[in-house]
Structures are given as C-alpha cells and as structure tokens.
Amino acid sequence: MHAAGSAGAAAAAIAQAVKASGAIVRMEPNEFAQIVQRADEPIVVMATSKIFGRTSYKYITSYKGLAFYTKSPSQLPLGVRAELVYAKQIWIPG
C-alpha cells in the first residue's frame, strides 16, 4: 500500500509541476541523469514498455519547478539518493 501512496504522491507532484510550468522538457537520457544527480531528494517515476520485443524505459522527474522527461533503451544509473517510483505507464502529450 505504501508504494501505491508514494506513486500517487509522486504523480501529483509532477502533475503540479507541469501545471505550474506548462511544459515538459524532453531531453537525452544522459542529460536527464545529470538533472537527477543535481536534485537534493529526487523522486523519479519510471515505466517500461515493450514494442516489437524491445523494452524501453521512460522517466519523468521534477526539478526546480519544471518537469523533465526522457526515454531510454536501457535503465539509467540514477544514483542511490534517487527515490524510484514504478508506474504502469507514463504518457506525455504530443
């Protein structure tokens, strides 16, 4: 139950960041990992998807009021300080 509560809180925080900023910043996976390393207490939401047998990893986090998103063919090294929340799906408009 705790994981579901954390996922809901993380999703709400990211949704609030998107409302406040009005934008989601898409970036390369290595740049995303650098943003996560800068945060004091990062919360990262991750979801996986399979297309044609290949797994892809989607990540979203908020940092200084902006939402950052990336998609990677492999898992990203996010460091030990990052709290990783697993989601069923991450949907990004457009």
Sequence and secondary structure as in RCSB ss.txt:
>XXXX:A:sequence
MHAAGSAGAAAAAIAQAVKASGAIVRMEPNEFAQIVQRADEPIVVMATSKIFGRTSYKYITSYKGLAFYTKSPSQ
LPLGVRAELVYAKQIWIPG
>XXXX:A:secstr
 HHHHHHHHHHHHHHHHHHHHS EEE  HHHHHHHHHH SS EEEEEEEEETTEEEEEEEEEETTEEEEEEESS 
    SS EEEE S      
